[in-house]
Amino acid sequence: MRAWSVAVPPERAEEVRRKLLAGDLLMKRLRIVRDGDRILLPTSRRVDLGFPTEERAFEEGFAAVRSYKDLIVIPDALRPSLPSSFDVVGDVAVIRLPKEIRPFRSAVGAAILRWNPRLRVVLEDRGVAGPNRVRRVEGIAGEARATTVHVEHGLRYRVDLAHAYFSPRLAAERKRVADSVGDGETVADPFAGVGPYAILIAKRRRPRVVYASDANPMAIDLLRANAAMNRADRVDIRPGDARIVLRDIAPVDRVILDLPHSALDFLPDAFAALGRAGIVHLYGILESAEEAERETAVRSIAHGAGLEVKDLRRRHVRAYSPSQFHTAFDVTVARA
């Protein structure tokens, strides 16, 4: 293969090689050539580093592929905008692309499939929208589907990313909450989705019952299938609006409000559903400076419900954006 190269003395070769790597200019899949007292380093374009340059033929050689970025052909100016990570749900990759990369989304998808042969589908994530908080996804490579089976903590979940929300990034948080559930508890999961909280609690702990509900009929269908597939007999599925379900199943010992953009709106209903004491896991997408204000709001709502806050702890579940965190508030209350 013909390519441009930089001709350097042997004692400068490693220094220049590192500089070319840092600038994403070295053609790593081509073999470096020694020609007499010169080392020829193949480059993706003509590079002026103060050394002679020449265009010549190079043999292809093995290069370690560490990322899909090593396999994609894209203008050098856009490489810094390529996402460094993406979600993997079963055999589906879900990636968010900045607008400058979108014209090359097919190339991104093809590179991901080449990089990881176990993946069969690549979807572009266009954000969560609508009352059922469903991702807007579009296939950019692989099979034409958004369905898969995902394994988390040894349990299997049927997922349809186009019709029911699911994020693998919350696996550790789901386990943290499940591990805190005591024997004989009655747990409410009013935004259960396909069931990763409810089924994990039912299978790994000893609750009396886990009430799992959702307003999205597609999520409910998947939830039923997943409860059956995992033999989660202690999951009681209640389709419908969270407020109505919480009222109907009260009293409970614990409520999981896994709806970070609007969970605070449902906190009065969660408090009303508790018995004489209980715990609410509340989530929010917040700037760090907003977290103390959210705690104040939680205490105010509890006071208005005739509850005393015995304990209120917060933790960052994950970074949501450069300035925001997905934050968990564990609120322990008792009737005053």
C-alpha positions in Angstrom: 0.0 0.0 0.0 1.3 3.5 -0.9 1.5 6.1 1.9 3.3 9.2 2.9 6.1 8.8 5.4 8.6 10.7 7.6 12.2 9.7 7.2 14.1 10.0 10.6 17.5 8.9 11.9 17.2 5.8 14.1 18.0 7.6 17.3 15.0 9.9 16.8 12.6 7.2 15.6 10.8 6.4 18.9 10.4 10.1 19.7 8.8 10.9 16.3 6.7 7.7 16.4 5.2 8.8 19.7 4.5 12.3 18.4 2.8 10.8 15.3 0.7 8.5 17.6 -0.3 11.4 19.8 -1.6 13.3 16.7 -3.3 10.2 15.3 -1.1 10.5 12.2 0.8 7.2 12.3 -0.5 4.4 10.0 -0.4 1.7 12.6 -1.5 -1.1 10.2 1.6 -0.5 8.0 5.0 -1.8 8.8 7.7 0.7 9.7 10.7 0.4 7.2 14.4 0.7 7.8 16.2 2.0 4.7 19.9 2.3 5.3 20.5 4.9 8.0 16.9 6.1 7.9 13.6 4.9 9.6 10.5 5.5 7.5 7.4 6.0 9.5 4.1 5.7 7.5 1.6 8.5 8.0 -2.0 9.1 7.0 -1.0 12.3 5.2 2.0 14.4 4.4 3.4 15.7 7.7 5.9 18.4 8.3 8.0 17.7 11.4 11.2 19.1 10.1 12.3 15.8 8.6 12.3 14.6 5.0 9.0 13.1 3.7 8.4 10.8 0.9 5.6 8.7 -0.6 6.3 5.0 -1.1 4.9 1.5 -0.8 4.6 -0.1 2.6 3.6 -3.7 3.6 0.6 -4.2 5.8 1.3 -5.6 9.2 -0.5 -6.6 12.4 -1.7 -3.8 14.6 -3.6 -4.3 17.9 -7.1 -3.0 17.7 -8.0 -1.5 21.0 -11.2 0.4 20.0 -13.7 0.7 17.1 -11.9 4.0 16.5 -8.9 2.0 15.1 -11.1 0.5 12.4 -13.1 3.5 11.2 -12.2 5.7 8.2 -13.2 9.3 9.0 -11.7 12.7 8.5 -8.9 13.4 11.0 -10.5 16.6 12.1 -13.5 14.7 13.4 -11.7 11.9 15.3 -11.7 13.8 18.6 -15.5 13.9 18.4 -15.9 10.1 18.1 -17.7 8.8 21.3 -15.3 6.9 23.6 -18.0 4.6 24.9 -21.4 3.1 24.2 -23.9 0.9 26.0 -24.1 -2.8 25.3 -27.5 -4.4 25.9 -27.3 -8.1 25.0 -26.0 -8.3 21.5 -27.0 -4.6 20.7 -24.7 -1.6 20.9 -26.4 1.7 21.6 -24.4 4.8 20.9 -25.0 8.6 21.0 -23.4 10.6 18.2 -22.6 14.3 18.1 -24.1 16.1 15.1 -20.8 16.4 13.3 -20.4 12.6 13.4 -23.9 11.7 12.2 -23.0 11.9 8.5 -20.6 9.0 9.2 -22.9 7.0 11.4 -22.9 4.0 9.1 -19.2 3.9 9.2 -19.3 4.1 13.0 -21.8 1.2 13.2 -19.8 -1.0 10.8 -16.6 -0.3 12.8 -18.3 -1.4 16.1 -19.5 -4.6 14.5 -16.0 -5.4 13.1 -14.4 -4.6 16.5 -16.7 -6.8 18.5 -18.1 -9.8 16.5 -20.4 -10.8 19.4 -22.5 -7.7 18.6 -25.2 -8.0 15.9 -26.9 -4.7 16.0 -25.8 -1.0 16.4 -28.5 1.6 17.3 -28.1 5.3 17.4 -29.6 6.8 20.6 -31.4 10.0 19.8 -32.5 10.6 23.4 -35.4 9.7 25.7 -38.8 11.1 24.8 -42.5 10.8 25.5 -44.6 9.9 28.6 -43.3 6.3 28.6 -39.6 7.6 28.7 -38.7 5.5 25.6 -35.4 5.9 23.8 -35.6 7.1 20.2 -33.4 4.7 18.4 -32.4 4.1 14.8 -30.5 1.2 13.4 -27.2 2.2 11.8 -25.6 -1.2 11.3 -26.3 -5.0 11.6 -29.7 -6.7 11.9 -32.9 -4.6 11.7 -34.1 -5.0 15.2 -34.0 -3.4 18.6 -34.9 -6.5 20.6 -32.4 -8.7 22.5 -31.9 -10.7 25.7 -29.7 -9.0 28.3 -28.0 -10.8 31.2 -27.5 -8.9 34.5 -26.5 -10.3 37.8 -27.2 -13.8 36.4 -30.8 -13.0 35.4 -32.1 -12.8 31.9 -34.3 -9.9 30.5 -36.0 -9.6 27.2 -35.6 -6.0 26.1 -37.1 -3.9 23.3 -35.1 -0.7 23.3 -37.5 1.0 20.8 -40.5 0.4 23.1 -39.4 0.1 26.7 -36.6 2.0 28.5 -33.6 0.0 29.8 -30.1 1.1 30.8 -27.3 -1.3 31.6 -25.4 1.5 33.4 -27.7 1.2 36.4 -26.8 -2.5 37.1 -24.6 -1.6 40.2 -27.3 0.7 41.6 -30.0 -2.0 41.2 -27.8 -4.4 43.1 -27.1 -1.8 45.8 -30.9 -1.2 46.4 -31.7 -5.0 46.2 -29.0 -5.8 48.8 -30.7 -3.3 51.2 -34.1 -5.1 51.2 -34.8 -7.0 54.4 -36.7 -10.3 54.8 -40.5 -10.0 54.6 -40.5 -6.5 53.1 -43.3 -5.3 50.8 -41.6 -3.4 48.0 -43.2 -1.1 45.4 -41.5 -0.5 42.0 -44.0 1.7 40.2 -41.7 2.5 37.2 -40.6 -1.1 36.8 -40.0 -1.1 33.0 -38.9 -4.6 32.0 -38.3 -5.6 35.6 -34.6 -5.3 36.5 -35.2 -3.9 40.0 -38.3 -6.0 40.9 -37.0 -9.3 39.6 -33.6 -8.9 41.1 -35.1 -8.2 44.5 -37.6 -11.1 44.2 -34.8 -13.6 43.2 -31.9 -12.5 45.4 -33.7 -11.4 48.6 -36.7 -12.7 50.6 -39.4 -10.0 50.3 -43.0 -10.8 51.0 -43.9 -9.3 47.6 -42.6 -6.9 45.1 -45.3 -4.9 43.4 -44.1 -4.0 39.9 -46.0 -1.6 37.7 -45.6 0.6 34.7 -47.9 2.8 32.5 -46.3 1.5 29.3 -48.2 -1.6 28.0 -45.1 -2.8 26.0 -43.0 -2.7 29.2 -45.7 -4.6 31.0 -45.6 -7.3 28.4 -41.9 -7.6 28.7 -42.1 -7.5 32.5 -44.5 -10.5 32.5 -42.2 -12.4 30.2 -39.2 -11.7 32.3 -40.8 -12.6 35.6 -41.9 -15.9 34.0 -38.5 -16.6 32.4 -36.7 -16.0 35.7 -39.4 -17.7 37.8 -39.8 -14.6 40.0 -42.9 -15.8 41.7 -42.9 -12.9 44.3 -43.3 -10.3 41.7 -46.9 -9.0 41.6 -47.5 -7.1 38.3 -49.9 -4.2 38.4 -50.3 -2.3 35.1 -51.2 1.3 35.2 -50.5 4.8 36.5 -48.0 4.9 39.4 -50.2 7.1 41.7 -53.2 4.8 41.4 -51.1 1.6 41.9 -49.4 3.1 45.0 -52.7 4.0 46.5 -54.1 0.5 45.8 -51.2 -1.5 47.2 -50.6 0.5 50.4 -49.2 0.0 52.9 -45.6 -0.9 51.7 -42.2 -0.8 53.3 -40.1 0.5 50.4 -40.7 2.4 47.2 -38.3 2.8 44.3 -38.9 6.0 42.3 -36.7 5.2 39.4 -37.8 8.1 37.2 -35.0 10.6 37.6 -36.5 13.5 35.6 -39.8 13.7 37.4 -39.6 11.4 40.5 -40.0 14.3 42.9 -43.6 14.8 41.5 -44.5 11.3 42.8 -42.8 11.6 46.2 -46.0 12.6 48.0 -47.7 9.4 46.6 -44.8 7.3 47.7 -44.8 8.7 51.2 -48.6 8.1 51.4 -48.2 4.5 50.4 -45.8 3.7 53.3 -46.9 2.1 56.5 -45.8 3.5 59.9 -42.2 3.6 58.6 -40.4 2.9 55.4 -37.8 3.9 52.8 -38.1 5.7 49.5 -35.3 5.6 46.9 -35.6 8.8 45.0 -33.6 9.7 41.9 -32.8 12.9 40.1 -30.7 14.4 37.3 -29.1 17.3 39.1 -26.2 19.8 39.1 -24.1 19.4 42.3 -25.4 22.8 43.5 -29.0 21.6 43.2 -28.6 18.5 45.5 -29.0 20.4 48.8 -32.1 22.1 47.4 -33.5 18.7 46.5 -32.9 17.5 50.1 -34.7 20.5 51.5 -37.7 19.7 49.1 -37.7 16.1 50.3 -37.8 17.1 54.0 -40.6 19.6 53.2 -42.7 17.0 51.4 -42.2 14.5 54.3 -43.2 17.1 56.9 -46.4 17.9 54.9 -47.2 14.2 54.8 -46.9 13.9 58.6 -43.6 12.0 58.4 -40.3 12.5 60.3 -37.2 12.0 58.3 -35.0 9.6 60.3 -32.2 9.4 57.7 -31.5 11.0 54.3 -28.5 9.9 52.3 -27.4 10.8 48.8 -24.9 9.4 46.4 -23.9 9.9 42.8 -25.0 6.9 40.8 -23.1 8.0 37.6 -22.2 11.1 35.7 -25.0 12.1 33.4 -23.3 15.1 31.6 -20.2 17.2 32.2 -22.1 19.2 34.9 -24.9 16.8 36.1 -25.1 13.6 38.1 -27.7 10.9 38.3 -28.2 11.2 42.0 -29.8 8.8 44.5 -31.5 9.9 47.7 -32.3 7.2 50.2 -35.0 8.6 52.5 -36.0 6.8 55.7 -39.1 8.1 57.4 -41.6 7.3 60.2 -45.0 8.5 61.1 -44.7 11.5 63.5 
